[in-house]
């Protein structure tokens, strides 16, 4: 009886050990399933975050591309404006030289006019003082009047050029103002 009774106890002990092992294994499987479910949830969260980040990166890429296009456009405009300013500066220098030349001519004409005025006054005094040499004085006055006419004609020839240069200066000023306004707008846009 003891052998028969011993076997069931051994079998019960073995079965109990197996049961404990199976139970432990099942608990580990449950625990692993729980961890697996947590990992799956975490994986879904991470995938969702990755999708969100990818969408955000795409948005940033679009913003960068748009900004780069704007920068390229502004750089192109800046180069164009600088080129226009350089051209206008050269034209301004040329016009300044022409104006200086005309001012010199005007000064010379004014000196000639002043000289003629002085000469005319002197001749009028001489006329009063030299009534006896009237014919000679009349000839001199006629020559002086011809000289004044020539000076006046030179002045009349120069005046249209002065008017033309005045119009050119006004146009140049207007163009400089337009470029200045455009540059201010470009700078304001660039600052935005």
Phi and psi in degrees as a GROMACS rama.xvg file:
@    title "Ramachandran Plot"
@    xaxis  label "Phi"
@    yaxis  label "Psi"
@TYPE xy
-66.102  -33.1512  UNK-2
-71.6993  -38.7196  UNK-3
-70.712  -40.3327  UNK-4
-69.7661  -31.9853  UNK-5
-69.8122  -36.3518  UNK-6
-64.5055  -49.6981  UNK-7
-60.5546  -33.2595  UNK-8
-68.0502  -40.0143  UNK-9
-66.8021  -45.5522  UNK-10
-62.8112  -39.8056  UNK-11
-65.6012  -39.8163  UNK-12
-65.6039  -42.2926  UNK-13
-65.7632  -45.4168  UNK-14
-63.8452  -37.3555  UNK-15
-65.8597  -40.6373  UNK-16
-64.6029  -44.1738  UNK-17
-63.6934  -39.77  UNK-18
-62.5701  -43.7192  UNK-19
-64.5374  -39.9372  UNK-20
-65.1347  -44.8373  UNK-21
-64.1171  -42.5429  UNK-22
-62.9689  -43.6229  UNK-23
-63.2815  -43.3279  UNK-24
-64.0465  -43.0639  UNK-25
-63.0798  -40.2339  UNK-26
-62.9451  -40.924  UNK-27
-64.9863  -39.7016  UNK-28
-64.0712  -44.2299  UNK-29
-60.5687  -44.6471  UNK-30
-61.8886  -42.7893  UNK-31
-65.6763  -39.0762  UNK-32
-62.7379  -41.557  UNK-33
-62.0487  -44.8402  UNK-34
-64.3518  -38.7581  UNK-35
-61.3963  -46.0222  UNK-36
-61.6186  -40.7089  UNK-37
-63.2324  -42.669  UNK-38
-65.3076  -37.6835  UNK-39
-64.6288  -44.4604  UNK-40
-61.4745  -45.3124  UNK-41
-63.2236  -37.8244  UNK-42
-62.318  -44.0407  UNK-43
-62.9481  -41.2355  UNK-44
-62.0282  -45.3261  UNK-45
-64.3201  -42.9006  UNK-46
-61.3918  -40.7269  UNK-47
-63.8193  -42.636  UNK-48
-63.213  -40.3949  UNK-49
-62.3589  -44.0142  UNK-50
-61.5078  -43.841  UNK-51
-61.0603  -45.8007  UNK-52
-63.905  -40.0639  UNK-53
-63.5947  -41.5853  UNK-54
-62.9332  -43.5887  UNK-55
-63.2449  -41.23  UNK-56
-63.6048  -41.2762  UNK-57
-61.0915  -41.8936  UNK-58
-62.0816  -42.7295  UNK-59
-64.1479  -41.3164  UNK-60
-60.8305  -42.1591  UNK-61
-63.5801  -44.2864  UNK-62
-62.1893  -41.4712  UNK-63
-63.6422  -44.5813  UNK-64
-62.5351  -43.8595  UNK-65
-63.0605  -45.4371  UNK-66
-62.1786  -40.5917  UNK-67
-63.745  -40.5355  UNK-68
-62.0113  -43.1392  UNK-69
-63.4134  -42.6211  UNK-70
-61.9146  -46.179  UNK-71
-60.6136  -41.2546  UNK-72
-63.286  -44.9842  UNK-73
-65.7509  -37.9289  UNK-74
-64.0193  -42.4529  UNK-75
-61.9681  -44.4131  UNK-76
-64.2786  -40.2407  UNK-77
-62.2601  -43.1826  UNK-78
-63.078  -43.1699  UNK-79
-62.8661  -46.1757  UNK-80
-62.1907  -41.935  UNK-81
-62.9927  -41.9594  UNK-82
-62.1494  -45.0338  UNK-83
-61.4504  -41.2306  UNK-84
-64.1533  -42.4496  UNK-85
-61.3323  -42.9153  UNK-86
-64.0762  -45.5088  UNK-87
-64.5876  -34.9707  UNK-88
-65.6238  -41.8413  UNK-89
-62.213  -44.3875  UNK-90
-63.5227  -39.4992  UNK-91
-62.6024  -42.9024  UNK-92
-61.612  -42.4904  UNK-93
-62.6241  -46.0332  UNK-94
-64.4629  -37.3105  UNK-95
-62.658  -42.0439  UNK-96
-62.1311  -44.0684  UNK-97
-62.6158  -42.4012  UNK-98
-63.9793  -43.527  UNK-99
-61.6046  -40.1302  UNK-100
-63.3197  -44.461  UNK-101
-65.6247  -37.9941  UNK-102
-61.6024  -40.9701  UNK-103
-62.0266  -44.1607  UNK-104
-62.2643  -42.8088  UNK-105
-62.7719  -43.6449  UNK-106
-60.6829  -42.0848  UNK-107
-64.0908  -41.6324  UNK-108
-64.1308  -43.1774  UNK-109
-62.7152  -40.57  UNK-110
-62.1133  -43.6909  UNK-111
-61.4836  -42.3159  UNK-112
-63.3769  -46.1805  UNK-113
-60.1972  -42.8853  UNK-114
-61.982  -40.4473  UNK-115
-65.1687  -40.5678  UNK-116
-61.6755  -45.2753  UNK-117
-62.284  -43.4401  UNK-118
-64.2975  -40.1364  UNK-119
-63.0855  -44.1436  UNK-120
-61.1751  -42.8442  UNK-121
-62.3173  -42.5531  UNK-122
-66.3714  -39.6577  UNK-123
-63.2201  -40.5918  UNK-124
-62.8406  -41.8617  UNK-125
-63.673  -36.6364  UNK-126
-61.251  -46.0034  UNK-127
-63.6683  -41.5592  UNK-128
-77.2094  -24.3726  UNK-129
-119.516  56.5856  UNK-130
-61.8037  -29.8848  UNK-131
-69.3397  -26.6062  UNK-132
-102.653  36.9028  UNK-133
-56.0478  -47.0835  UNK-134
-60.2358  -42.4261  UNK-135
-65.0552  -41.769  UNK-136
-65.4937  -38.1186  UNK-137
-61.3923  -41.6615  UNK-138
-62.4167  -42.9557  UNK-139
-63.8287  -40.4542  UNK-140
-63.8606  -40.9031  UNK-141
-61.7003  -41.9479  UNK-142
-64.1845  -41.2458  UNK-143
-64.4479  -40.8697  UNK-144
-64.4633  -36.776  UNK-145
-63.2024  -40.7434  UNK-146
-63.05  -41.8861  UNK-147
-65.5565  -37.5825  UNK-148
-62.5885  -41.9252  UNK-149
-63.3445  -42.3457  UNK-150
-64.7333  -43.0258  UNK-151
-62.4411  -40.04  UNK-152
-65.014  -39.2124  UNK-153
-62.5433  -38.6547  UNK-154
-66.0836  -42.9914  UNK-155
-63.9519  -32.1739  UNK-156
-70.964  -37.1563  UNK-157
-76.0063  -30.6868  UNK-158
-60.53  -44.0849  UNK-159
-60.5046  -35.2029  UNK-160
-66.4148  -39.6954  UNK-161
-63.0813  -40.897  UNK-162
-62.6152  -42.1222  UNK-163
-63.2373  -42.9367  UNK-164
-69.4388  -32.682  UNK-165
-62.4937  -43.2159  UNK-166
-64.9135  -39.785  UNK-167
-63.9398  -40.874  UNK-168
-63.5012  -40.4628  UNK-169
-63.3279  -42.7113  UNK-170
-63.5258  -43.548  UNK-171
-62.2982  -42.9295  UNK-172
-60.7354  -44.4738  UNK-173
-61.8825  -43.0819  UNK-174
-64.0415  -41.7688  UNK-175
-61.3052  -41.4659  UNK-176
-62.6898  -43.1988  UNK-177
-60.6027  -45.4849  UNK-178
-64.4743  -41.1068  UNK-179
-61.0113  -44.4572  UNK-180
-63.8844  -43.474  UNK-181
-63.596  -39.6056  UNK-182
-66.8028  -40.0663  UNK-183
-62.6622  -41.9523  UNK-184
-63.1423  -43.8952  UNK-185
-63.3481  -40.7333  UNK-186
-66.1775  -40.8176  UNK-187
-64.2687  -41.8657  UNK-188
-64.598  -39.8309  UNK-189
-66.3284  -36.6568  UNK-190
-70.6478  -26.0888  UNK-191
